[in-house]
Amino acid sequence: IPSKGPRFEEAKEALDTNKDGKVSYFEFRRWWRSAQPVFLLLHRQIDHPSAKWRVVYRGDKTVATVSGLAPNHSHAFAVQVETAKGASARSRELVVETAPETPQQPVVIEADAKSARVKWYAGAQDRARFCLELLEVSSLGGDADDQGVARERSWRTVYKGTDTLALVRDLQPETVYRLRVAAVSTTGQKSSPSLPCQFETPGPHPSLKKQASRANAASYFKIECTGDVVVGDTILFTERVFANVVNEGKPQRTPGKAPMAKFAGPSTSLSQQSLSTLDRREQGKEFLTERTVAARCLALAPSKRGQGTTLSLEVLWSSVARSTSPASCQLPEGSRIQRLDRDLYRFETFRAAWLQESSRWSSSEEQEAALSKQ
């Protein structure tokens, strides 16, 4: 035992029975001949790269509470017994899976009479699934069914999956609801539910699709973005569309005519670039038109080249400035596209306000939360 520190003080406390600050021969002999065992509870985190056994409890009790374990991980425990004359081997391991950390309170992004789009913040976990639950609180049109009997209300599951963004369907208009979310581990361990959020569905009202339509763009996309788009945002941005100029073999050019612009579809022949003028060619690309795109942000990830962030977007609608532009310049509704953040913010970009805008985390807050998980 080291001559100082908690182990030494513990040993001195056990040996010095008359509390005179000294350990006599008779006190030592009494301790040596005693059969009083001391239990050691050992712990290690199984999936930790440098996991080693450590003592988390030492005493004469056979029950112990261990705190500070990493959530949503596998932990191994074993027991050793010490006496004055030696220690036993470790017992067989007991493996325990801790429940995931409780997610943050859900946030309602948008809602219409029949549906609501919801986001939540996962917390410090990387292997969990999520269970989103809905509770009908009250109907502003009355609390009874057609027979005049009050409806029984209880929490029901409306989403299960790994995403932190969900569209809740089959809601009733003019009704107050609550939402809460729990995390579920790979072995089925469920966290305690988050704090609930409450929202109200409107009455007769434009659908979510109509709210974000081209006709309502000016009133719907009102918040200017300067690098702060997050997952769940519905955005409106403008980009310039170019086509690859292809000369096949030795070009047979008619005097005064430009080389042929070849189109193979938006995923292969169209690209977004920035030019100082709208009608000059640069790096083998020819300007076609300007395109306005309304899209929903589904994911953010570091770009493959390590410069900036790549946004994964779902197209709601698009329009082009030139009516004579090729049909391939249009982006089909529902198509998935990716854009670098530096290209997205090159021209003015706007987003729609969230229904619970005050609860929306900024881009920097989400990045800080992501770093805390590492």
DAJODA-V606264 format. One record per residue. N is the residue number from 0. RES is the residue in one small letter. SS is DSSP state (hx for helix, st for strand, lp for the rest). Layout:
BEGIN
n | res | ss
N | RES | SS
N | RES | SS
END
This chain:
BEGIN
n | res | ss
0 | i | lp
1 | p | lp
2 | s | lp
3 | k | lp
4 | g | lp
5 | p | hx
6 | r | hx
7 | f | hx
8 | e | hx
9 | e | hx
10 | a | hx
11 | k | hx
12 | e | hx
13 | a | hx
14 | l | hx
15 | d | lp
16 | t | lp
17 | n | lp
18 | k | lp
19 | d | lp
20 | g | lp
21 | k | lp
22 | v | lp
23 | s | lp
24 | y | hx
25 | f | hx
26 | e | hx
27 | f | hx
28 | r | hx
29 | r | hx
30 | w | hx
31 | w | hx
32 | r | hx
33 | s | lp
34 | a | lp
35 | q | lp
36 | p | lp
37 | v | st
38 | f | st
39 | l | st
40 | l | st
41 | l | st
42 | h | st
43 | r | st
44 | q | st
45 | i | lp
46 | d | lp
47 | h | lp
48 | p | lp
49 | s | lp
50 | a | lp
51 | k | lp
52 | w | lp
53 | r | st
54 | v | st
55 | v | st
56 | y | st
57 | r | st
58 | g | st
59 | d | lp
60 | k | lp
61 | t | lp
62 | v | lp
63 | a | lp
64 | t | lp
65 | v | lp
66 | s | lp
67 | g | lp
68 | l | lp
69 | a | lp
70 | p | lp
71 | n | lp
72 | h | lp
73 | s | st
74 | h | st
75 | a | st
76 | f | st
77 | a | st
78 | v | st
79 | q | st
80 | v | st
81 | e | st
82 | t | st
83 | a | lp
84 | k | lp
85 | g | st
86 | a | st
87 | s | lp
88 | a | lp
89 | r | lp
90 | s | lp
91 | r | lp
92 | e | lp
93 | l | st
94 | v | st
95 | v | st
96 | e | st
97 | t | lp
98 | a | lp
99 | p | lp
100 | e | lp
101 | t | lp
102 | p | lp
103 | q | lp
104 | q | lp
105 | p | lp
106 | v | st
107 | v | st
108 | i | st
109 | e | st
110 | a | st
111 | d | lp
112 | a | lp
113 | k | lp
114 | s | lp
115 | a | st
116 | r | st
117 | v | st
118 | k | st
119 | w | lp
120 | y | lp
121 | a | lp
122 | g | lp
123 | a | lp
124 | q | lp
125 | d | lp
126 | r | lp
127 | a | lp
128 | r | st
129 | f | st
130 | c | st
131 | l | st
132 | e | st
133 | l | st
134 | l | st
135 | e | st
136 | v | st
137 | s | st
138 | s | st
139 | l | lp
140 | g | lp
141 | g | lp
142 | d | lp
143 | a | st
144 | d | lp
145 | d | lp
146 | q | lp
147 | g | lp
148 | v | lp
149 | a | st
150 | r | lp
151 | e | lp
152 | r | lp
153 | s | lp
154 | w | lp
155 | r | st
156 | t | st
157 | v | st
158 | y | st
159 | k | st
160 | g | st
161 | t | lp
162 | d | lp
163 | t | lp
164 | l | st
165 | a | st
166 | l | st
167 | v | st
168 | r | lp
169 | d | lp
170 | l | lp
171 | q | lp
172 | p | lp
173 | e | lp
174 | t | st
175 | v | st
176 | y | st
177 | r | st
178 | l | st
179 | r | st
180 | v | st
181 | a | st
182 | a | st
183 | v | st
184 | s | lp
185 | t | lp
186 | t | lp
187 | g | lp
188 | q | lp
189 | k | st
190 | s | lp
191 | s | lp
192 | p | lp
193 | s | lp
194 | l | lp
195 | p | lp
196 | c | st
197 | q | st
198 | f | st
199 | e | st
200 | t | lp
201 | p | lp
202 | g | lp
203 | p | lp
204 | h | lp
205 | p | lp
206 | s | lp
207 | l | hx
208 | k | hx
209 | k | hx
210 | q | hx
211 | a | lp
212 | s | lp
213 | r | hx
214 | a | hx
215 | n | hx
216 | a | hx
217 | a | hx
218 | s | hx
219 | y | hx
220 | f | st
221 | k | st
222 | i | st
223 | e | st
224 | c | lp
225 | t | lp
226 | g | lp
227 | d | lp
228 | v | lp
229 | v | lp
230 | v | lp
231 | g | lp
232 | d | lp
233 | t | st
234 | i | st
235 | l | st
236 | f | st
237 | t | st
238 | e | st
239 | r | st
240 | v | st
241 | f | st
242 | a | st
243 | n | st
244 | v | st
245 | v | lp
246 | n | lp
247 | e | lp
248 | g | lp
249 | k | lp
250 | p | lp
251 | q | lp
252 | r | lp
253 | t | lp
254 | p | lp
255 | g | lp
256 | k | lp
257 | a | lp
258 | p | lp
259 | m | lp
260 | a | st
261 | k | lp
262 | f | lp
263 | a | lp
264 | g | lp
265 | p | lp
266 | s | lp
267 | t | lp
268 | s | lp
269 | l | st
270 | s | st
271 | q | st
272 | q | lp
273 | s | lp
274 | l | lp
275 | s | lp
276 | t | lp
277 | l | lp
278 | d | lp
279 | r | lp
280 | r | lp
281 | e | st
282 | q | lp
283 | g | lp
284 | k | st
285 | e | st
286 | f | st
287 | l | st
288 | t | st
289 | e | st
290 | r | st
291 | t | st
292 | v | st
293 | a | st
294 | a | st
295 | r | st
296 | c | st
297 | l | st
298 | a | st
299 | l | st
300 | a | st
301 | p | st
302 | s | lp
303 | k | lp
304 | r | lp
305 | g | lp
306 | q | lp
307 | g | lp
308 | t | st
309 | t | st
310 | l | st
311 | s | st
312 | l | st
313 | e | st
314 | v | st
315 | l | st
316 | w | st
317 | s | st
318 | s | st
319 | v | st
320 | a | lp
321 | r | lp
322 | s | lp
323 | t | lp
324 | s | lp
325 | p | lp
326 | a | hx
327 | s | hx
328 | c | hx
329 | q | lp
330 | l | lp
331 | p | lp
332 | e | lp
333 | g | lp
334 | s | lp
335 | r | st
336 | i | st
337 | q | st
338 | r | st
339 | l | st
340 | d | hx
341 | r | hx
342 | d | hx
343 | l | hx
344 | y | lp
345 | r | lp
346 | f | lp
347 | e | lp
348 | t | st
349 | f | st
350 | r | st
351 | a | st
352 | a | lp
353 | w | lp
354 | l | lp
355 | q | lp
356 | e | hx
357 | s | hx
358 | s | hx
359 | r | lp
360 | w | lp
361 | s | lp
362 | s | hx
363 | s | hx
364 | e | hx
365 | e | hx
366 | q | hx
367 | e | hx
368 | a | hx
369 | a | hx
370 | l | hx
371 | s | hx
372 | k | lp
373 | q | lp
END
